[in-house]
Amino acid sequence: MSGTLLTSREFKLGLFSPNCSGGLAITTIADRWGAGWADNLALARLADDAGIDFILPIARFIGYPGSSGFHESVLEPVPWAAGLLAATRRITIFATVHTAFNHPVVSAKQLATLDHVGEGRAGLNVVAGWNEPEYRAMGLELPESHDDRYALAQEWWDHVRALWIREGTFDLSGRFFDLEGVRAAPKPVNGTLPMINAGSSPQGRAFAARNADFVFTAIDGPDHAAEVVVELRQDARTRHGRDVGVMAPAFVVCRKTRAEAEEFLRHYAEESADWEAVDELMRLQGMYAQSFATDIMDTLRTRFAAGHGTCPLIGTPQEVADEIARYAEAGLSGMALAFLDYIDELEYFVSEVLPRLEARGIRIPATERA
């Protein structure tokens, strides 16, 4: 089952961040996503039945200031994934793991266990870390150097992979971990897990090109996506002799008319935005350290309120389907989608947008899937 995500050539669609309160929307409206377990379970079953390919969580330990409680309540991805894998049949469920906060021996065992729960449907999202308040909460200092963050991530992954591949008892040593007499069983069902990794820095992109099956990166329109895909795939082939897929996050506001979609976007991401949380998130991601013109910064703030700064898919079902088709034609392997209300809006997306993608040959109908 785990091989499906890696071998399928169709454009992949997933869900992003439903384990976090607010999802990707930094808004104060009353019907924002609460991220409770019951809703996550219902969402996973809906996505599984509809043929959605994967669900990708965010690992978060400290929420943001502001009145909305954005990411204040977050279901931890490893036990969350175990519960969803046990309750679904086909969909891949990723676990997001911060390498600085999780020991590789423990993670290797947890992730292999997840894969057995899901009969080969678990995935791994590796995070090297960027959120300074979370490091302080763990009693750690955020390394100033991206080189150090990704050196630790590389050693962590090398050790996890060794534990999955090697038999018997052995030692593992390095700059960050000195492990004596380790062994690991069971192994993942198919020997390893599909890995996704997000990185925007040169070091992050190099890590993803060397290790990941899918590079997860923010993009700004189909033209930009085409440039990024060529760059990342060429880098992986040239430096490491590997083929990688490229995926991007996006937020969706899909309504019967474009005017209705734009009005709802304005309501939750401008009139009702939690600007205190927006500004703190942008500060932590270094947005205010860059010299943007005022109008560009205003647009960025609204996009962060609407969907954590990710790509917008706004309009009617036909317009949303057309835009996704443009990203597929640009070479993306797939997109991870967020909605303000994941369940109600995914139901509409499944009934109105998916058939249009299937008619264009971008997606295979759920009834025809293995």
C-alpha positions as CSV (number, residue, x, y, z in Angstrom):
1,M,0.0,0.0,0.0
2,S,2.8,2.5,0.9
3,G,4.2,2.2,-2.6
4,T,1.0,3.8,-4.1
5,L,2.0,7.3,-3.2
6,L,5.5,6.8,-4.8
7,T,4.5,4.8,-7.9
8,S,1.2,6.5,-8.9
9,R,1.8,9.0,-11.7
10,E,-1.4,11.0,-11.3
11,F,-1.5,14.4,-9.6
12,K,-1.7,13.8,-5.9
13,L,-4.0,15.7,-3.6
14,G,-3.7,15.7,0.2
15,L,-4.9,17.6,3.2
16,F,-2.6,19.8,5.2
17,S,-2.6,20.7,8.9
18,P,-6.0,19.5,10.1
19,N,-4.5,18.4,13.4
20,C,-4.0,22.0,14.4
21,S,-6.6,24.4,15.7
22,G,-7.3,26.9,12.9
23,G,-5.7,24.7,10.3
24,L,-3.9,27.3,8.2
25,A,-6.4,30.1,8.7
26,I,-5.5,32.7,11.2
27,T,-8.9,34.0,11.9
28,T,-11.3,34.8,14.7
29,I,-14.6,33.7,13.1
30,A,-16.7,31.4,15.2
31,D,-16.7,28.4,12.8
32,R,-12.9,28.2,12.4
33,W,-11.4,24.7,12.5
34,G,-11.2,23.3,16.1
35,A,-9.0,20.3,15.3
36,G,-10.6,17.9,17.8
37,W,-10.1,14.2,17.4
38,A,-13.7,13.4,16.4
39,D,-13.5,15.9,13.5
40,N,-10.1,14.6,12.4
41,L,-11.4,11.0,12.4
42,A,-14.5,12.0,10.4
43,L,-12.3,14.0,8.0
44,A,-9.9,11.1,7.4
45,R,-12.7,8.7,6.7
46,L,-14.2,11.2,4.3
47,A,-10.9,11.7,2.5
48,D,-10.2,8.0,2.4
49,D,-13.6,7.2,0.8
50,A,-13.1,10.1,-1.7
51,G,-9.7,8.9,-2.9
52,I,-7.6,11.7,-1.4
53,D,-4.0,10.5,-1.4
54,F,-2.6,11.7,1.9
55,I,-3.0,13.7,5.1
56,L,0.0,15.8,6.3
57,P,0.1,17.2,9.8
58,I,2.1,20.0,11.4
59,A,4.1,19.3,14.6
60,R,3.5,22.2,16.9
61,F,4.2,22.6,20.6
62,I,3.7,26.3,21.2
63,G,0.7,28.2,19.8
64,Y,0.7,31.9,18.8
65,P,-0.5,35.0,20.7
66,G,-3.8,36.5,19.8
67,S,-7.5,36.0,20.4
68,S,-8.0,33.1,17.9
69,G,-6.0,30.5,19.7
70,F,-4.2,29.7,16.5
71,H,-2.3,26.4,16.9
72,E,-2.9,26.5,20.6
73,S,-4.4,23.0,20.5
74,V,-2.5,20.5,18.3
75,L,-2.9,16.7,18.1
76,E,0.6,15.3,18.3
77,P,1.3,13.7,14.9
78,V,2.6,10.2,15.9
79,P,-0.4,9.0,18.0
80,W,-2.7,11.0,15.7
81,A,-1.4,9.1,12.7
82,A,-1.8,5.8,14.5
83,G,-5.4,6.4,15.2
84,L,-6.2,7.5,11.6
85,L,-4.2,4.6,10.1
86,A,-6.3,2.2,12.2
87,A,-9.5,3.8,11.0
88,T,-8.8,4.0,7.3
89,R,-8.1,1.6,4.4
90,R,-6.2,3.3,1.6
91,I,-5.0,6.8,2.4
92,T,-1.4,7.6,3.4
93,I,-1.0,9.3,6.7
94,F,2.2,11.2,7.4
95,A,3.7,11.7,10.8
96,T,5.7,15.0,11.2
97,V,8.8,14.6,13.3
98,H,11.1,17.4,14.6
99,T,14.6,16.0,14.5
100,A,15.8,18.2,17.3
101,F,13.1,17.1,19.7
102,N,12.9,13.3,19.0
103,H,15.5,10.6,19.5
104,P,16.2,8.6,16.4
105,V,16.0,5.2,18.1
106,V,12.6,6.1,19.5
107,S,11.4,7.6,16.2
108,A,12.5,4.6,14.2
109,K,10.5,2.3,16.4
110,Q,7.4,4.6,16.5
111,L,7.4,5.1,12.7
112,A,7.8,1.4,12.0
113,T,4.9,0.7,14.3
114,L,2.8,3.2,12.5
115,D,3.5,1.5,9.3
116,H,2.4,-1.9,10.6
117,V,-0.8,-0.3,12.0
118,G,-1.6,1.0,8.5
119,E,-0.3,-2.0,6.7
120,G,2.3,0.0,4.8
121,R,0.4,3.4,4.6
122,A,2.5,5.5,7.0
123,G,4.7,8.4,5.7
124,L,7.4,10.6,7.3
125,N,7.6,14.4,7.2
126,V,11.1,15.4,8.5
127,V,11.3,18.9,10.1
128,A,14.7,20.4,10.9
129,G,13.2,23.2,13.0
130,W,12.7,27.0,12.8
131,N,10.4,28.0,15.6
132,E,12.5,29.6,18.3
133,P,9.9,29.6,21.1
134,E,9.4,25.9,20.7
135,Y,13.2,25.3,21.2
136,R,13.1,27.4,24.4
137,A,10.1,25.3,25.6
138,M,12.2,22.2,25.1
139,G,15.1,23.7,27.0
140,L,17.1,24.0,23.8
141,E,18.6,26.9,21.8
142,L,17.7,27.3,18.1
143,P,21.0,27.0,16.2
144,E,21.7,30.2,14.3
145,S,23.3,28.2,11.5
146,H,21.1,26.4,9.0
147,D,24.2,24.2,8.5
148,D,24.0,22.9,12.1
149,R,20.2,22.3,11.9
150,Y,20.5,20.2,8.8
151,A,23.6,18.5,9.9
152,L,21.6,17.2,12.9
153,A,18.7,16.3,10.6
154,Q,21.0,14.4,8.3
155,E,22.5,12.4,11.1
156,W,19.1,11.7,12.6
157,W,17.8,10.4,9.3
158,D,21.0,8.3,8.7
159,H,20.5,6.6,12.1
160,V,16.8,6.0,11.5
161,R,17.5,4.5,8.1
162,A,20.2,2.3,9.5
163,L,17.9,1.0,12.2
164,W,15.4,0.1,9.5
165,I,17.9,-1.6,7.2
166,R,20.5,-3.3,9.4
167,E,19.9,-6.5,11.4
168,G,21.2,-7.5,14.8
169,T,22.9,-5.3,17.3
170,F,25.3,-2.5,16.3
171,D,26.7,0.9,17.3
172,L,25.9,4.3,15.6
173,S,28.1,7.3,16.3
174,G,28.3,10.8,15.0
175,R,28.5,14.5,15.9
176,F,25.1,14.6,17.7
177,F,24.3,11.0,18.7
178,D,26.6,8.3,20.1
179,L,24.5,5.1,20.3
180,E,25.9,1.8,21.6
181,G,24.3,-1.6,21.2
182,V,21.1,-0.5,19.3
183,R,18.8,-2.7,17.3
184,A,15.3,-2.3,15.9
185,A,12.4,-4.5,15.1
186,P,9.9,-4.5,13.4
187,K,11.1,-2.8,10.3
188,P,8.7,-0.8,8.1
189,V,6.4,-3.0,6.0
190,N,8.2,-2.1,2.7
191,G,11.6,-1.4,4.3
192,T,11.2,2.4,4.5
193,L,8.5,5.1,4.5
194,P,7.8,7.7,1.9
195,M,9.5,10.9,3.0
196,I,8.4,14.5,2.5
197,N,10.6,17.5,3.6
198,A,10.1,21.2,3.4
199,G,13.0,23.5,3.0
200,S,13.4,27.0,1.6
201,S,17.0,27.7,2.6
202,P,19.8,26.3,0.4
203,Q,20.6,23.8,3.2
204,G,17.0,22.8,3.4
205,R,16.7,22.2,-0.3
206,A,19.9,20.3,-0.4
207,F,18.7,18.0,2.4
208,A,15.4,17.4,0.6
209,A,17.2,16.7,-2.7
210,R,19.5,14.2,-1.0
211,N,16.9,12.3,1.1
212,A,13.2,13.1,0.4
213,D,10.8,11.5,-2.1
214,F,8.9,14.8,-2.3
215,V,10.2,18.3,-1.7
216,F,7.4,20.4,-0.1
217,T,7.9,24.0,-1.0
218,A,5.8,27.2,-1.1
219,I,5.2,28.5,-4.6
220,D,3.7,31.7,-6.1
221,G,1.7,30.7,-9.1
222,P,2.0,28.1,-11.9
223,D,4.9,30.0,-13.6
224,H,6.9,30.0,-10.4
225,A,6.0,26.4,-9.8
226,A,7.4,25.4,-13.2
227,E,10.7,27.2,-12.4
228,V,11.0,25.6,-9.0
229,V,10.2,22.1,-10.3
230,V,13.0,22.3,-12.9
231,E,15.5,23.7,-10.4
232,L,14.8,21.1,-7.6
233,R,14.6,18.1,-9.9
234,Q,17.8,19.1,-11.7
235,D,19.6,19.6,-8.4
236,A,18.6,16.2,-7.1
237,R,19.6,14.4,-10.3
238,T,22.9,16.3,-10.7
239,R,24.1,16.1,-7.1
240,H,22.6,12.8,-5.9
241,G,21.5,10.9,-9.0
242,R,17.9,10.9,-7.6
243,D,14.5,11.7,-8.9
244,V,12.3,13.7,-6.6
245,G,8.7,14.9,-6.8
246,V,7.7,18.5,-5.8
247,M,4.6,19.3,-3.9
248,A,3.2,22.6,-2.6
249,P,0.7,23.7,0.1
250,A,-2.4,25.7,-0.8
251,F,-5.6,27.0,0.8
252,V,-8.9,26.6,-0.9
253,V,-12.0,28.9,-0.9
254,C,-14.4,27.3,-3.4
255,R,-18.0,28.6,-3.8
256,K,-20.7,28.5,-6.5
257,T,-19.7,32.0,-7.7
258,R,-16.4,33.8,-7.6
259,A,-18.0,36.8,-5.9
260,E,-19.2,34.5,-3.1
261,A,-15.7,33.0,-2.7
262,E,-14.0,36.4,-2.6
263,E,-16.5,37.8,-0.1
264,F,-16.0,34.8,2.2
265,L,-12.2,35.2,1.9
266,R,-12.4,38.9,2.7
267,H,-14.7,38.1,5.7
268,Y,-12.4,35.6,7.4
269,A,-8.9,36.8,6.3
270,E,-9.3,40.6,6.4
271,E,-12.3,41.6,8.6
272,S,-11.8,38.8,11.1
273,A,-8.1,38.1,10.9
274,D,-6.1,37.6,14.0
275,W,-3.4,40.1,13.2
276,E,-1.5,39.6,16.4
277,A,-1.0,36.0,15.5
278,V,-0.3,36.8,11.9
279,D,2.4,39.2,12.7
280,E,4.1,36.9,15.2
281,L,4.2,34.0,12.6
282,M,5.6,36.3,10.0
283,R,8.2,37.6,12.4
284,L,9.3,34.1,13.3
285,Q,9.6,33.2,9.6
286,G,11.8,36.3,9.0
287,M,9.3,38.1,6.8
288,Y,9.8,41.4,8.6
289,A,13.6,41.2,8.2
290,Q,13.1,41.6,4.4
291,S,12.5,44.8,2.6
292,F,9.1,44.5,1.1
293,A,7.2,47.5,-0.3
294,T,4.1,48.4,1.8
295,D,1.6,47.1,-0.7
296,I,3.4,43.8,-1.0
297,M,3.6,43.4,2.8
298,D,-0.2,44.1,3.0
299,T,-0.8,41.3,0.5
300,L,1.5,39.0,2.4
301,R,-0.2,39.7,5.7
302,T,-3.6,38.9,4.1
303,R,-2.3,35.7,2.6
304,F,-0.9,34.6,5.9
305,A,-4.2,35.2,7.6
306,A,-6.0,33.3,4.9
307,G,-3.7,30.3,4.7
308,H,-0.3,30.6,6.5
309,G,1.1,32.3,3.4
310,T,0.5,29.4,1.1
311,C,-0.8,29.4,-2.5
312,P,-4.5,30.5,-2.9
313,L,-7.0,28.5,-4.9
314,I,-10.0,30.8,-4.9
315,G,-13.2,30.8,-7.0
316,T,-15.8,28.5,-8.5
317,P,-15.4,24.7,-8.8
318,Q,-14.4,25.2,-12.4
319,E,-11.9,28.0,-11.6
320,V,-10.3,25.9,-8.8
321,A,-10.1,22.9,-11.0
322,D,-8.5,24.9,-13.8
323,E,-5.9,26.4,-11.4
324,I,-5.0,23.0,-10.0
325,A,-4.7,21.8,-13.6
326,R,-2.2,24.6,-14.3
327,Y,-0.1,23.5,-11.4
328,A,-0.1,19.9,-12.7
329,E,0.9,21.1,-16.1
330,A,3.7,23.1,-14.5
331,G,5.2,19.8,-13.2
332,L,4.1,19.6,-9.6
333,S,3.6,16.1,-8.3
334,G,0.7,17.2,-6.1
335,M,-0.7,19.7,-3.6
336,A,-1.6,19.6,0.1
337,L,-4.8,21.5,0.7
338,A,-6.2,23.4,3.6
339,F,-9.8,24.6,4.1
340,L,-11.4,26.9,6.7
341,D,-13.9,24.1,7.6
342,Y,-12.2,20.9,6.4
343,I,-15.2,18.6,6.5
344,D,-17.9,20.7,4.9
345,E,-15.6,22.3,2.4
346,L,-13.9,19.0,1.5
347,E,-17.4,17.5,0.8
348,Y,-18.1,20.3,-1.7
349,F,-14.6,20.0,-3.2
350,V,-15.1,16.2,-3.7
351,S,-18.5,16.6,-5.3
352,E,-17.7,19.6,-7.5
353,V,-14.0,19.9,-8.2
354,L,-12.7,16.3,-8.3
355,P,-15.1,15.3,-11.1
356,R,-13.7,18.1,-13.2
357,L,-10.1,17.0,-12.5
358,E,-11.1,13.4,-13.4
359,A,-12.7,14.5,-16.7
360,R,-9.3,16.1,-17.6
361,G,-7.4,13.0,-16.7
362,I,-5.6,14.7,-13.9
363,R,-7.2,12.4,-11.3
364,I,-8.5,8.8,-11.3
365,P,-12.0,8.3,-10.0
366,A,-12.1,6.8,-6.5
367,T,-14.2,3.9,-7.8
368,E,-11.3,2.9,-10.1
369,R,-8.6,2.9,-7.5
370,A,-7.0,-0.3,-6.2
